[in-house]
Amino acid sequence: MKIVVTTSTFPMHPDDKIPDFVYQQLLALKKFDPEISFIVHAPYNYLSESSARDCGAFVRFYKESRFHYFLPRRLELVAGGGIMSTLRSKPWSAATLPFFLAFHLISLYLLVKKEKPEILYAHWFTPQAISSAIVSKLTATPFVFTTHASDVSVLGNIPFSKAMVRAVCRRASAYTAVSKKTSSKLKRFFTNLEWENEFKQKLAVIPMGIVMPNRRQKYPRDRGLTTILFLGRFVEKKGVDFLLKSVLMLSRSKDVRLVLAGNGPEFASYKNLVKEFGIESIVEFVGFVKDRRKEQLLLEADIVCIPSVDTSSGDEEGMPVVLMEALAVGAVVVATTSSGADEYLKDGFNGYLVPGGDHAALCQKLREVIDESPNRLSVVSYEAYNTSRLFDWELLVWSYRDLLGKRGLD
């Protein structure tokens, strides 16, 4: 089976700081069914290209078709790290967006005409699923899509958006959402009757997965300095500013250390906030991490914090990969309900939950976890690991392979 996969987030090389969960999904599918042939359609990202180098560790099991969309090339930055967060941090990049949308559609059409795949698979609704629906109509190629977070809801204020979403979903053979929260954003574009009678049956809620690690967290641990870890992109929806406010309050009564692992447009803002709060001595920025270094940080942390918030722009979480990765090593997780973690975590059972955007509540919850008995944390760690099995690619790959087998719906 030949499949064209279109996505705005796909690493260009092993050291690329662009998230690799789509790459990992395709790798799991290839291992499951070696007969699948993938052609990945994605935009160039100038920052990725400028540091690209050949590396044998990157398994090239697919063909790659990258498209340009603007001149000079150094301004091709709108995709890769999240379109909405890029537009917020680099408002000038909005001028490149129409070109990105146009060239995405044109290049995808030309690629499908050339490759003649059996199915077209879009990651994200805007613009990937929209372009795919058009190309599907023009080339009679069946398509499916996965919606990840706010990639549908961002269309809410655009005229005729409901008609467009309906048309795309009607054209699609099937579609997935990475969480129930994400699926609810799609459902809002339909009346209850429409959804139940025509569109609901095409939907499956399937999270992205992870490769299960070989090591697990060990509890009980020695008392003393508590290490809190944040791991993710430095963008507004991740809520790092609220975490910093919480740690400032917490440090007045507890001996804590905060490790911030990641990069992104809000890096300078967070550095300034740390300086303003006077907590430079307890906050460490370690930069972008992946693979063994990421696993090491997760294992060393006493608490993994996921402080996501709902933003005024509508940019929200779907299902953070770091939640799955943290649970898989048996880490003690403190997450906000805005992260979508409440779909899998039960407060005090396999992790801890607080409302999003409330730094005082987050501080109080962190304090409670620090004061929790080691034996109790051991039980939470064990249940966290048990929960993580739901995200094992070896399990989820069956569902995604079934999705890609749903073809021929006009």
C-alpha positions in Angstrom: 0.0 0.0 0.0 1.3 3.4 -1.0 0.4 6.3 1.4 1.1 10.0 1.0 1.3 11.6 4.5 1.0 15.4 4.7 2.0 17.1 7.9 3.5 20.5 9.0 5.5 18.8 11.8 8.1 16.4 10.7 11.9 16.4 11.5 14.3 16.9 8.7 17.2 15.1 10.5 18.0 13.4 13.8 19.0 16.6 15.6 16.0 18.6 14.4 14.1 20.2 17.3 10.8 19.7 15.6 8.7 17.1 17.4 9.0 13.6 15.9 5.7 11.9 17.0 4.4 11.7 13.4 7.8 10.1 12.4 7.4 7.6 15.3 3.9 6.7 14.2 5.0 6.0 10.6 7.9 4.0 11.9 5.6 1.9 14.1 3.3 1.3 11.1 6.2 0.3 8.8 7.4 -2.2 11.4 3.9 -3.6 11.7 3.3 -3.8 8.0 6.5 -3.7 5.9 4.4 -3.6 2.7 3.3 0.0 3.4 5.2 2.6 1.3 5.2 6.1 2.8 5.8 9.4 1.0 6.0 12.3 3.5 4.8 15.7 2.3 6.0 18.5 4.5 7.2 22.1 4.3 10.8 23.3 4.6 11.7 24.9 7.9 14.7 27.2 7.6 15.9 26.6 11.1 15.9 22.8 10.6 17.6 23.1 7.2 20.4 25.3 8.4 21.6 22.8 10.9 20.8 19.6 8.9 23.5 17.0 8.6 23.7 13.4 7.5 23.3 10.9 10.3 22.9 7.2 10.1 20.8 7.0 13.3 17.9 8.5 11.4 16.0 5.6 9.8 14.9 6.6 6.3 12.1 4.2 5.7 10.1 6.7 3.6 10.4 9.0 0.6 10.3 12.7 1.5 8.8 15.6 -0.5 9.5 19.0 1.0 8.0 22.1 -0.5 9.1 25.8 -0.4 6.6 28.6 -0.1 8.4 31.9 0.3 11.5 34.0 -0.7 13.9 34.6 0.9 14.1 31.0 2.2 15.2 32.2 5.7 11.6 33.5 6.2 10.2 29.9 5.8 9.4 29.6 9.6 5.7 29.5 9.9 5.5 25.7 10.2 7.3 23.2 12.2 7.0 24.5 15.8 3.3 25.1 15.7 1.7 27.6 13.3 -0.3 29.5 16.0 2.6 29.9 18.4 4.8 31.0 15.5 2.3 33.6 14.5 2.1 34.9 18.1 5.9 35.1 18.6 6.6 36.3 15.0 3.6 38.4 13.9 5.4 39.3 10.7 5.2 35.6 9.6 1.5 36.1 9.0 2.6 37.6 5.7 4.0 34.2 4.6 0.9 32.3 5.7 -1.2 32.7 2.4 1.8 31.5 0.4 2.2 28.5 2.8 -1.5 27.6 2.3 -1.3 28.0 -1.5 1.9 26.1 -2.0 0.8 23.3 0.4 -2.2 22.7 -1.8 -0.4 22.9 -5.1 2.5 20.8 -4.1 0.3 18.2 -2.5 -1.8 18.0 -5.7 1.3 17.5 -7.9 2.7 14.9 -5.5 -0.5 12.8 -5.5 -0.8 13.1 -9.3 2.8 11.8 -9.6 2.8 9.1 -7.0 -0.8 7.9 -7.3 -1.1 6.6 -3.7 -3.9 4.4 -2.6 -4.7 6.8 0.3 -3.9 10.3 1.5 -3.3 10.7 5.2 -3.4 14.3 6.7 -2.1 15.2 10.2 -3.9 18.3 11.4 -7.1 19.7 10.0 -5.9 23.2 9.1 -4.6 23.2 6.4 -3.7 19.6 5.8 -7.1 18.0 5.9 -8.6 20.9 4.0 -6.0 20.6 1.2 -6.4 16.8 1.2 -10.1 17.0 0.8 -9.6 19.2 -2.3 -6.9 16.9 -3.7 -9.0 13.9 -2.9 -11.8 15.3 -5.0 -9.6 16.3 -7.9 -7.7 13.0 -8.1 -10.3 10.6 -6.7 -7.9 9.5 -4.0 -9.5 8.5 -0.7 -8.2 10.3 2.4 -8.3 10.2 6.2 -7.1 12.7 8.8 -6.0 13.1 12.4 -6.9 16.2 14.4 -4.5 16.9 17.2 -5.7 19.9 19.3 -7.1 23.3 18.2 -6.5 22.8 14.5 -10.2 22.7 13.9 -11.4 25.2 16.5 -9.2 28.0 15.0 -11.6 28.1 12.1 -14.5 29.1 14.4 -14.4 32.8 13.6 -14.0 32.4 9.8 -17.1 32.8 7.6 -18.5 29.6 6.2 -16.2 27.6 8.5 -19.0 25.2 9.5 -19.8 24.4 5.9 -16.1 23.9 5.2 -15.6 21.5 8.1 -18.7 19.5 7.1 -17.5 19.2 3.5 -14.0 18.0 4.6 -15.5 15.4 7.0 -18.0 14.3 4.5 -15.2 13.7 1.9 -13.0 11.9 4.4 -13.2 8.1 4.6 -12.4 8.3 8.4 -10.8 10.5 10.9 -9.2 10.3 14.4 -8.8 12.7 17.3 -6.0 12.2 19.8 -8.3 12.8 22.8 -12.0 13.1 23.7 -11.3 16.8 24.3 -10.0 17.2 20.8 -12.9 15.3 19.3 -15.3 17.6 21.1 -13.8 20.6 19.2 -14.6 18.9 15.9 -18.1 18.0 17.1 -18.9 21.7 17.8 -19.1 22.4 14.0 -22.2 20.1 13.7 -25.7 19.9 15.1 -26.3 17.0 17.3 -28.6 15.4 14.7 -25.9 15.8 11.9 -23.2 14.4 14.1 -25.2 11.4 15.2 -26.6 10.5 11.8 -23.7 11.1 9.5 -20.4 12.0 11.0 -19.9 10.3 14.4 -19.4 6.8 12.9 -16.3 7.9 11.0 -14.6 9.1 14.2 -12.2 7.1 16.3 -10.4 8.6 19.4 -6.8 7.2 19.2 -3.9 9.0 21.0 -0.5 9.3 19.5 1.8 6.7 21.0 5.3 6.1 22.4 7.9 3.5 22.4 7.9 2.0 25.9 11.2 2.6 27.8 13.3 -0.2 29.4 13.7 1.6 32.7 11.2 2.8 35.4 11.3 5.3 38.2 12.2 4.0 41.7 10.2 4.8 44.8 10.5 5.4 47.7 13.3 8.0 47.1 15.6 9.9 49.4 14.1 12.9 51.0 15.8 16.3 50.5 15.9 18.5 47.4 12.9 17.9 45.2 13.5 18.1 41.5 10.5 19.3 39.4 10.8 18.8 35.6 9.0 20.6 32.8 9.6 19.1 29.3 8.1 20.7 26.2 8.0 23.6 23.8 8.2 27.1 25.3 4.9 28.4 24.0 2.0 30.1 25.8 -0.3 27.0 26.0 2.3 25.1 27.9 1.8 27.4 30.9 5.5 27.7 32.0 4.9 31.2 33.3 2.3 29.8 35.8 4.7 27.1 36.8 7.4 29.7 37.5 5.0 31.6 39.7 4.1 28.4 41.5 7.8 27.5 42.1 8.4 31.0 43.4 5.7 30.5 46.1 6.8 26.9 46.7 10.5 27.8 47.3 9.5 29.9 50.3 8.7 26.7 52.3 10.3 23.8 50.3 13.7 23.0 49.0 13.0 22.6 45.3 14.8 22.7 42.0 13.1 23.3 38.6 14.5 21.9 35.4 13.1 23.4 32.2 13.8 21.2 29.2 12.8 22.6 25.8 13.0 25.5 23.5 10.6 27.9 21.7 9.5 31.5 21.1 8.9 32.2 24.8 12.4 31.3 25.9 13.6 34.9 26.4 10.3 35.8 28.3 10.8 32.9 30.7 14.5 33.8 31.3 13.4 37.3 32.1 10.7 36.0 34.4 13.1 33.8 36.3 15.4 36.9 36.8 12.5 39.1 37.8 11.4 36.5 40.5 15.0 36.1 41.7 14.9 32.3 41.4 17.9 31.9 39.1 19.6 29.7 41.7 16.9 27.1 41.6 15.8 27.1 37.9 17.9 25.4 35.3 17.4 25.7 31.5 18.8 22.6 29.8 17.6 23.2 26.2 16.0 20.8 23.8 16.4 17.2 24.7 15.4 13.9 23.1 16.0 10.1 23.3 18.3 9.0 26.2 18.8 12.5 27.6 15.0 13.0 27.8 14.5 9.6 29.5 17.3 10.4 31.9 15.7 13.6 33.0 12.3 11.9 33.4 13.9 9.2 35.6 15.8 11.7 37.7 12.8 14.0 38.4 10.8 13.7 41.6 7.8 15.4 39.9 7.0 15.9 36.2 4.8 18.9 35.9 2.5 19.6 32.9 1.1 23.1 33.6 -0.8 23.6 30.3 -3.4 26.4 30.1 -6.3 27.4 27.8 -5.2 30.5 25.8 -7.2 33.4 24.6 -6.1 32.7 21.0 -7.7 29.3 21.2 -4.4 27.4 21.0 -4.8 24.5 23.3 -3.3 21.1 24.1 -4.6 17.8 22.5 -2.7 15.1 24.4 0.9 16.0 25.4 3.4 13.3 24.4 5.4 14.1 27.5 2.4 12.9 29.6 2.7 9.5 28.0 6.5 9.5 28.3 6.4 10.4 32.0 3.8 7.8 32.8 5.8 5.2 31.0 8.8 5.6 33.3 6.5 5.6 36.3 7.1 9.3 37.1 4.8 11.1 39.5 2.9 13.6 37.3 1.2 16.8 38.3 -0.8 18.1 35.4 -3.6 20.6 34.8 -7.0 19.7 33.4 -6.2 22.0 30.5 -3.6 19.6 29.3 -6.1 16.9 28.6 -4.5 14.7 31.3 -7.8 14.3 33.1 -8.8 11.9 30.4 -6.4 9.4 31.8 -5.3 10.6 35.3 -7.3 10.2 38.5 -6.2 12.7 41.1 -4.2 10.8 43.8 -4.4 7.5 42.0 -2.0 7.5 39.0 -1.1 11.2 39.1 -2.3 14.5 40.4 -4.6 17.1 38.8 -5.2 20.9 39.2 -7.1 23.5 37.2 -5.2 25.2 34.4 -4.0 28.8 34.9 -4.2 28.8 38.7 -0.6 29.1 40.0 -1.7 29.1 43.6 -3.6 25.8 43.2 -0.6 24.3 41.3 1.7 25.4 44.1 -0.5 23.8 46.7 -0.7 20.5 44.8 3.1 20.4 44.4 3.5 21.0 48.1 1.0 18.2 48.9 2.9 15.8 46.6 6.3 16.7 48.2 4.7 15.9 51.6 3.2 12.7 50.4 4.5 9.5 52.0 7.1 7.5 49.9 5.0 4.4 50.0 2.0 6.3 48.6 4.1 7.8 45.8 5.3 4.3 45.0 1.7 3.2 44.5 1.0 6.2 42.3 4.1 5.5 40.3 3.0 1.9 39.7 -0.4 2.9 38.6 1.1 5.6 36.3 3.2 2.9 34.6 0.1 0.7 34.2 -1.8 3.6 32.6 1.1 4.2 30.1 0.5 0.8 28.5 -2.5 2.4 26.7 0.0 4.5 24.7 2.3 1.7 23.6 2.8 1.9 19.8 2.7 -1.9 19.6 -0.9 -1.6 20.8 -2.0 1.5 19.0 -0.6 0.6 15.7 -3.4 -1.9 15.1 -6.0 1.0 15.3 -4.1 3.2 13.0 -3.5 0.4 10.5 -7.3 -0.2 10.5 -7.8 3.6 9.9 -5.6 3.5 6.8 -7.5 0.5 5.5 -10.7 2.5 5.3 -10.7 3.7 1.7 -13.1 4.4 -1.2 -15.8 6.5 0.5 -17.0 9.2 -1.8 
